[in-house]
């Protein structure tokens, strides 16, 4: 099993989330599965998503 954390940031939280959605959707096409929900750091505007690949 592999584990990966994908990150994104942008000028706005909304844009950062849209960029992360694109990254996660692309990885899901390659067999990666999201684990848990989205995490956000309000200090620097980064959003995170953990994924696994079996």
C-alpha positions in Angstrom: 0.0 0.0 0.0 1.2 3.5 -0.8 0.3 6.7 1.0 0.4 10.2 -0.4 -0.5 13.7 0.7 -1.5 16.2 -2.0 -1.4 19.9 -1.3 -2.6 23.1 -3.0 -2.6 26.8 -2.3 -3.7 29.9 -4.2 -4.7 33.5 -3.7 -8.1 32.4 -2.4 -9.3 29.4 -0.5 -11.9 28.7 -3.2 -9.3 28.5 -5.9 -7.0 26.4 -3.7 -9.8 23.9 -3.2 -10.6 23.8 -7.0 -6.9 23.1 -7.8 -6.8 20.3 -5.1 -10.0 18.8 -6.5 -8.4 18.6 -10.0 -5.3 17.0 -8.5 -7.3 14.4 -6.5 -9.6 13.6 -9.4 -6.6 13.0 -11.6 -5.0 10.7 -9.0 -8.2 8.8 -8.5 -8.1 7.9 -12.2 -4.7 6.3 -11.5 -6.1 4.2 -8.7 -5.5 6.4 -5.7 -8.3 6.7 -3.1 -8.9 9.6 -0.7 -8.7 8.9 3.0 -10.7 11.1 5.3 -11.6 14.6 4.5 -9.9 17.8 3.3 -7.6 19.6 5.8 -6.9 23.3 5.6 -4.2 25.5 7.3 -5.8 28.9 7.8 -2.4 30.5 8.4 -0.9 29.8 5.0 -4.0 28.9 3.0 -2.8 25.4 2.1 -5.3 22.6 1.7 -4.4 18.9 2.0 -5.8 15.6 1.1 -4.4 12.2 2.1 -4.7 9.3 -0.4 -3.8 5.6 -0.5 -3.2 3.2 -3.4 -3.6 -0.5 -2.7 
